[in-house]
Amino acid sequence: MECKIRHWKIEDAKDLAIALNNKKILDNLRDGLPYPYTEEDAKEYINEMLNSDKTSTFAFAITIDDKVIGSIGVFRKENIHKYTAEMGYYIAESFWGQGIGTSAVKQACNYIFNNTDIIRIYAEPFTYNVPSCRVLEKAGFRYEGTLRKNAMKNGKILDMNIYAIVKE
Ligand SMILES: CC(C)(COP(=O)(O)OP(=O)(O)OC[C@H]1O[C@@H](n2cnc3c(N)ncnc32)[C@H](O)[C@@H]1OP(=O)(O)O)[C@@H](O)C(=O)NCCC(=O)NCCS
């Protein structure tokens, strides 16, 4: 299945809420997102992205036939890390395992390296999140190490892996 990344539209809120209102997805992301995740929450997120600094926040809807089935964002870091950015993403569960996550990550990296001065993109999946680690490997990221006891999620202390891709 062919996916495309594109900028957000406020009308995407309904589909975004359907995709993200899933504990299996939220359990693999940072804290701070509500559950249940409503259309109002999705509108707030999209508005935030549309009003964000265009030189440091690169937020894309992942779509199939222009319908949102996921989200991917690349966020520039600061100070000495200003040419580095962190990437985060998720796909609606009914679309898992079809290569969509990998394709979206590749498309977002191409966009960043071709349209910005960012030279390094990294992601930090929980070590147990094998599908996300696979996505990053398949998209050309290199495993750089394990960040031991790097997070507290759902009451558990967890290791995270760090993967990065650099502009050659
Ligand atoms: C991670 C995620 C984006 C992957 O999206 P996807 O579209 O299913 O990814 P792809 O189909 O491109 O690739 C998934 C890979 O993981 C593999 N995989 C899936 N489940 C697996 C498991 N339990 N054990 C081992 N490998 C697994 C698939 O086989 C595939 O690898 P392959 O092509 O070598 O066979 C999706 O699962 C998701 O949204 N998860 C919840 C949110 C999340 O974890 N976000 C990332 C936070 S860092």
The ligand as a Gaussian input file, in Angstrom:
#p B3LYP/6-31G(d) Opt

LIG

0 1
 C        6.251000       1.049000      14.960000
 C        5.204000       1.214000      13.856000
 C        5.177000       2.653000      13.387000
 C        5.588000       0.295000      12.697000
 O        4.755000       0.604000      11.591000
 P        4.518000      -0.474000      10.412000
 O        3.846000       0.237000       9.309000
 O        3.847000      -1.671000      10.982000
 O        6.037000      -0.810000      10.037000
 P        6.586000      -1.696000       8.810000
 O        5.484000      -2.543000       8.284000
 O        7.272000      -0.749000       7.867000
 O        7.730000      -2.586000       9.506000
 C        7.486000      -3.276000      10.710000
 C        8.566000      -4.324000      10.892000
 O        8.504000      -4.837000      12.229000
 C        8.365000      -6.246000      12.166000
 N        7.615000      -6.682000      13.341000
 C        6.345000      -6.352000      13.669000
 N        6.018000      -6.941000      14.847000
 C        7.106000      -7.609000      15.258000
 C        7.396000      -8.385000      16.393000
 N        6.496000      -8.563000      17.368000
 N        8.631000      -8.938000      16.490000
 C        9.545000      -8.753000      15.524000
 N        9.337000      -8.002000      14.416000
 C        8.118000      -7.453000      14.300000
 C        7.659000      -6.501000      10.872000
 O        7.800000      -7.851000      10.491000
 C        8.381000      -5.516000       9.968000
 O        9.696000      -5.958000       9.661000
 P       10.053000      -6.787000       8.295000
 O        9.646000      -5.911000       7.150000
 O       11.509000      -7.012000       8.410000
 O        9.241000      -8.044000       8.338000
 C        3.784000       0.806000      14.345000
 O        3.869000      -0.495000      14.856000
 C        3.261000       1.726000      15.447000
 O        2.643000       2.741000      15.166000
 N        3.494000       1.328000      16.713000
 C        3.013000       2.084000      17.876000
 C        3.692000       3.451000      18.008000
 C        5.199000       3.347000      18.010000
 O        5.783000       2.382000      18.495000
 N        5.845000       4.400000      17.478000
 C        7.290000       4.483000      17.458000
 C        7.799000       5.042000      18.738000
 S        9.577000       5.089000      18.751000

